[in-house]
Amino acid sequence: MVSIKKGDHMRANKYATHVEPFLDKIKEMYASMTEAQIAKALGISKNTFQKYKQEHEELRQALLEAQQSAVEVYRSRSEER
């Protein structure tokens, strides 16, 4: 049995349960929510969300795709005017 003392950095990583299964949903949320709001909706802190962005390429890619999609929507709306 392993004992973990307070202050040990062996906390469970929520990425696999709170972020990874929702990458497609995160893309949708990115269109109308801030990263802080997305983090809160996922049940993680803004700092943890930032850390996961640095550590996980698939999250960075999902956010990049969401951003590119938003730009395309903006451009198409601008062209319609």
Buried (B, 14 or more C-beta within 10 A) or exposed (E): EEEEEEEEEEEEEBBEEBBBEBBEEBBEBBEEBEBEEBBBBBEBEBEBBEBBBEEBEEBEEBBEBBEEBBEEEEEEEEEEE
